[in-house]
Amino acid sequence: MDAPLLIISVVDPFEVDEAQNMDVAKSYPLCFYEKTLAHEDSKVVAGMIDLVQHRLGTPAQFEGYSFTHHTHDINEGNLESSYMGLGTMANKLASQLELAEKIRAVEAKEVARRVLTTHLIQDIMGNLKAYAGQKLRCKKCNTKYRRIPLSGRCWRCGGELQMTVHRKGVEKYLGLAESIVKKYDLDPYYAQRVSLLQNEIECLFMEREKPRPSESTEVAVKGKQVKLGEFMM
């Protein structure tokens, strides 16, 4: 998605939307800090800071960019972010929420809610859709099938077929979503959404709901494989 589709020899700053909000000021005025204490909207205080968008259409759009902090070498600093060294998604999420709890300007509960709605729930729903519409692959010749052959094996080499999306990939974020809802006491709406996704996963894999401690200790029974002819009786 980042591959250049068109290369031009002349750069028009008006067309580079991402860089127009870049801060090129030498320092921040006192009124800027006073506005931040009043929780003013960023659009209100944008005029107090020297931004690239304020220089468009003038010679200063290409030169005279300043900075607030000096450095001996712009390449100094960490060569690898902590995000890359944390490993699993659970560690990354825990570190993000831990940092949000330490910063007074950040509401950790709101961060947890946004991570849940924009990332975890969306990924679980996407993985469910991918599992339901997945392809099958032959272990020997790597032939892919959109639908499984009636014989249940590869029609080219007779090899065994395997799924390309597995159950672990579908529910890998389900535990994280449940823990976030409980730890940060999110609204019942989010708890219900996670619960509905869990029920959908259980129905997809043909498993009965596990008995609750307050209910009778009934053994959870997995879905039974039946033949097609049994539906024609």
ABEGO torsion letter per residue (X at the ends): XABBABBBABBBAAABAAAAABBABABBBAAAAAAAAAGBBAAAAAAABBBAAAABGBAAAABGBBBABBBABAABEBABBAAAAAEBAAAAAAAAAAAAAABAABBAAAAAAAAAAAAAAAAAAAAAAAAAABBBBBAAAGBBBABBBAAGBBAAAGBBBBBABBAAAAAAAAAAAAAAAAAAGBBAAAAAAAAAAAAAAAAAAGBBBBBBAABBBBBBBBBBBBBAAAAAX
